[in-house]
Amino acid sequence: MARDPLLTSETKVTLAFMFVGLTAWYAVRLFTANDLLEMGALFGVGIVLPTLVNELRRRRDPD
C-alpha cells in the first residue's frame, strides 16, 4: 500500500512562492511608498508565478 506524500510538489512550490511573495511585498513596502508595486509583488510573486510554474510542470509531466 503506497502512501501519498504529506505535501505534494505543487504545494511545496506554492508555499515557497508565498514566502518569497510576502518577503518581496515587505521589501517593496520598506523601500517605496507605491501601493501598486506592493500589490504586484504580493500577487504577482505569491499567486501568479506559482500558478504558472505548476501549470508548466503539469503540462510537461503527463502522469
C-alpha positions as CSV (number, residue, x, y, z in Angstrom):
1,M,0.0,0.0,0.0
2,A,1.7,3.2,-1.2
3,R,1.3,6.3,0.9
4,D,0.7,9.7,-0.6
5,P,3.2,12.3,0.4
6,L,2.0,14.8,3.0
7,L,2.9,17.7,0.8
8,T,2.8,17.4,-3.0
9,S,5.3,19.1,-5.1
10,E,2.7,21.6,-6.2
11,T,2.0,22.6,-2.6
12,K,5.7,23.0,-1.9
13,V,6.1,25.3,-4.9
14,T,3.1,27.3,-3.8
15,L,4.4,27.6,-0.2
16,A,7.8,28.7,-1.4
17,F,6.5,31.4,-3.7
18,M,4.1,32.6,-1.0
19,F,7.1,33.1,1.3
20,V,9.0,34.9,-1.4
21,G,6.0,37.0,-2.3
22,L,5.5,38.1,1.3
23,T,9.2,38.9,1.5
24,A,9.0,40.9,-1.7
25,W,6.0,42.7,-0.5
26,Y,7.7,43.6,2.7
27,A,10.9,44.8,0.9
28,V,8.9,46.9,-1.5
29,R,7.0,48.4,1.4
30,L,10.3,49.3,3.1
31,F,11.9,51.0,0.1
32,T,8.9,52.6,-1.7
33,A,5.5,54.0,-0.9
34,N,3.9,52.7,-4.1
35,D,0.8,50.7,-3.4
36,L,0.7,49.3,-7.0
37,L,4.2,47.8,-6.6
38,E,3.3,46.3,-3.3
39,M,0.3,44.6,-4.8
40,G,2.3,43.5,-7.8
41,A,4.9,41.9,-5.6
42,L,2.4,40.2,-3.4
43,F,0.0,38.9,-6.0
44,G,2.5,38.5,-8.9
45,V,5.1,36.6,-7.0
46,G,2.8,35.0,-4.4
47,I,0.0,33.8,-6.6
48,V,0.6,34.2,-10.4
49,L,4.1,32.8,-10.5
50,P,3.4,29.6,-8.6
51,T,0.3,29.0,-10.7
52,L,2.4,29.4,-13.9
53,V,5.2,27.2,-12.6
54,N,2.7,24.5,-11.5
55,E,0.9,24.6,-14.8
56,L,4.1,24.3,-16.8
57,R,5.2,21.4,-14.7
58,R,1.9,19.7,-15.0
59,R,1.9,20.0,-18.8
60,R,5.5,18.7,-19.1
61,D,4.9,15.6,-16.9
62,P,1.9,13.7,-18.3
63,D,1.3,11.5,-15.2
